[in-house]
Amino acid sequence: GGGSSNAAAALFGANALCGRPATNQDLIKWTEDPVIGSDATFFLSEGTAYCTGRGEVITPVGALPVPANMPIFLVKPRVGLSTPKVFKAMDLEGLDKTPPEELLRIFQEKGIDHETWVNDLETPAFKVAPELGELKQFLAKDGSFNFRAVLMSGSGSTIYAIGEPKGGEEAFKKAVKDKFNIEGIWRANLVRRAGDEWYKAPTASP
């Protein structure tokens, strides 16, 4: 959602500079144009939403039961992926059969502490670039970091890991970079926004 988030931020900022002539619903309607980016609409929600269609049809939902300071590590390997190649490698018969509404209910009730994490693009992406599957395996199991969840983001190639790594952040980063060709590892947090405000970094707990 990098380009889409930039587009949403540009629309929000331009509207604010002009005195907010457009409502948030106006901005959401404009971002339904696929030229802008399918994920742009989501970034105009308050940060948590149930998305259908191409991702442009959003239903706002309340914040998930996840601590605001929960770290998320974004692990970006140097290998890139062609999204068309990933979709071409997808086996439609092998898609997860869990109803989307059920997935939403699980996340709303359990936050991140469950095993029902789904990204149907992982299997084809790992066929196109097997080293990505090896990286996820290392993050999730072989590295013994004890993350609470590990999953590929979208069509790749970034993989994210949720929680504090066992052994500490610096040891984790060194272990991953020693074993894989990594472009970068960044620490992030979940964020939400309220009303006419844009997203802000969460404040540290006292």
C-alpha positions in Angstrom: 0.0 0.0 0.0 3.0 2.3 -0.3 1.8 4.2 -3.4 -1.8 4.1 -2.3 -1.0 5.5 1.1 0.9 8.4 -0.6 -2.1 9.1 -2.8 -4.5 9.1 0.2 -2.2 11.4 2.1 -1.9 13.8 -0.8 -5.7 13.9 -1.2 -6.2 14.4 2.5 -3.5 17.1 2.7 -4.7 19.0 -0.4 -8.3 19.0 1.1 -7.0 20.3 4.4 -5.0 23.1 2.8 -8.0 24.2 0.9 -10.2 24.5 4.0 -11.7 21.0 3.8 -14.3 21.6 1.0 -14.7 17.9 0.6 -16.0 15.5 3.2 -14.2 12.3 4.1 -16.9 10.4 2.2 -16.1 12.5 -0.9 -12.4 11.6 -0.6 -13.3 7.9 -0.2 -15.5 8.1 -3.3 -12.7 9.6 -5.4 -10.2 7.0 -4.4 -12.5 4.2 -5.8 -10.9 5.1 -9.1 -8.5 2.2 -9.8 -6.0 4.6 -11.3 -5.4 6.1 -7.8 -4.7 2.7 -6.3 -6.9 0.0 -4.8 -5.6 0.4 -1.3 -6.0 4.2 -1.1 -9.6 4.0 0.1 -8.5 2.0 3.2 -6.1 4.7 4.3 -9.1 7.2 4.5 -10.7 4.9 7.0 -9.8 5.3 10.7 -7.2 2.6 10.4 -9.3 -0.5 10.8 -11.8 -1.6 8.1 -13.3 -4.7 6.4 -12.4 -4.3 2.7 -14.1 -6.1 -0.2 -14.1 -5.6 -4.0 -10.5 -4.7 -5.1 -10.1 -3.3 -1.6 -11.8 -0.1 -2.4 -15.1 -1.0 -0.7 -14.6 -0.4 3.0 -16.7 -1.0 6.1 -15.2 0.7 9.1 -14.8 -1.5 12.2 -13.6 -0.7 15.7 -10.0 -1.1 16.8 -8.8 -4.6 17.3 -7.8 -5.8 20.8 -4.1 -5.3 20.2 -1.8 -3.2 22.4 -1.0 0.2 20.8 2.7 -0.3 21.4 2.8 -3.8 19.8 5.9 -3.8 17.5 5.7 -5.0 13.9 8.9 -5.7 12.1 8.9 -5.2 8.3 11.5 -7.5 6.7 12.2 -6.5 3.1 14.4 -8.8 1.1 16.3 -7.5 -1.9 14.4 -9.9 -4.2 11.4 -8.3 -5.8 8.2 -9.8 -7.1 6.1 -9.2 -10.2 2.5 -9.0 -9.1 1.2 -10.4 -12.4 3.5 -13.4 -12.1 2.2 -14.1 -8.6 -1.4 -14.0 -9.6 -0.6 -16.2 -12.7 0.9 -18.8 -10.3 -2.2 -18.9 -8.1 -4.2 -22.1 -7.9 -7.8 -20.9 -7.4 -8.7 -24.4 -6.1 -6.2 -24.0 -3.3 -7.6 -20.8 -1.8 -8.4 -20.7 1.9 -12.1 -21.6 2.4 -12.6 -19.7 5.7 -15.4 -17.2 5.1 -14.1 -13.6 5.3 -16.7 -12.6 7.9 -15.4 -15.4 10.1 -11.9 -14.2 9.8 -13.0 -10.7 10.8 -14.8 -12.1 13.8 -11.7 -14.0 14.9 -9.6 -10.9 14.7 -12.2 -8.8 16.5 -12.4 -11.3 19.4 -8.8 -12.6 19.6 -6.7 -9.8 18.2 -3.4 -11.4 17.0 -3.4 -14.4 19.3 -4.7 -17.1 17.0 -3.6 -19.3 14.1 -6.1 -18.1 11.5 -3.8 -15.8 9.5 -4.5 -16.0 5.8 -2.8 -14.6 2.7 -3.7 -16.6 -0.4 -0.9 -14.9 -2.3 1.8 -16.5 -0.2 1.8 -19.9 -1.9 2.1 -18.5 -5.5 4.6 -15.9 -4.3 6.8 -18.7 -2.8 6.6 -20.6 -6.1 7.8 -17.6 -8.0 10.5 -16.8 -5.4 11.3 -19.8 -3.1 13.7 -17.8 -1.0 10.7 -15.9 0.3 9.3 -19.1 1.7 12.6 -19.8 3.3 12.7 -16.3 4.9 9.2 -16.8 6.3 10.1 -20.2 7.7 13.1 -18.7 9.4 11.2 -15.8 10.9 8.3 -18.0 12.1 10.1 -21.2 13.3 13.7 -21.9 12.5 15.1 -18.7 14.0 13.3 -19.3 17.3 12.3 -15.7 17.6 8.9 -16.6 19.1 7.0 -13.9 17.2 3.2 -13.9 17.8 2.5 -14.0 14.0 4.5 -13.9 10.7 2.9 -13.3 7.3 3.8 -12.0 3.9 2.3 -8.6 3.1 0.1 -8.5 0.1 1.8 -9.9 -3.0 5.2 -9.5 -1.4 8.0 -9.3 -1.1 7.9 -7.8 2.4 7.2 -10.2 5.3 6.1 -8.9 8.7 6.6 -10.3 12.1 4.5 -9.2 15.1 5.8 -9.0 18.6 9.2 -8.6 20.4 11.8 -11.1 19.1 13.2 -13.5 21.6 16.9 -12.6 22.2 16.3 -8.9 21.4 15.9 -6.7 18.4 19.6 -6.3 17.5 20.3 -10.1 17.7 17.2 -10.8 15.5 18.2 -8.3 12.8 21.8 -9.7 12.7 20.6 -13.2 12.4 18.3 -12.5 9.5 20.8 -10.3 7.7 23.5 -12.9 8.2 21.4 -15.6 6.5 19.4 -13.7 3.8 20.0 -10.9 1.3 18.0 -8.2 3.1 17.3 -4.6 1.9 16.1 -3.5 5.3 14.3 -4.3 8.6 12.1 -1.7 10.1 10.3 -1.5 13.4 6.7 -0.2 13.1 3.4 0.0 15.1 -0.3 -0.1 14.3 -1.8 3.3 14.0 -5.3 4.8 13.8 -6.7 8.2 13.2 -9.7 10.1 14.5 -12.0 12.6 12.7 -10.2 15.2 10.7 -6.7 14.2 12.0 -4.2 12.2 9.9 -2.3 9.2 11.3 0.2 9.9 14.1 2.9 7.7 15.6 1.6 6.2 18.9 3.0 7.8 22.1 5.2 5.6 24.2 3.7 4.2 27.3 5.0 5.8 30.6 
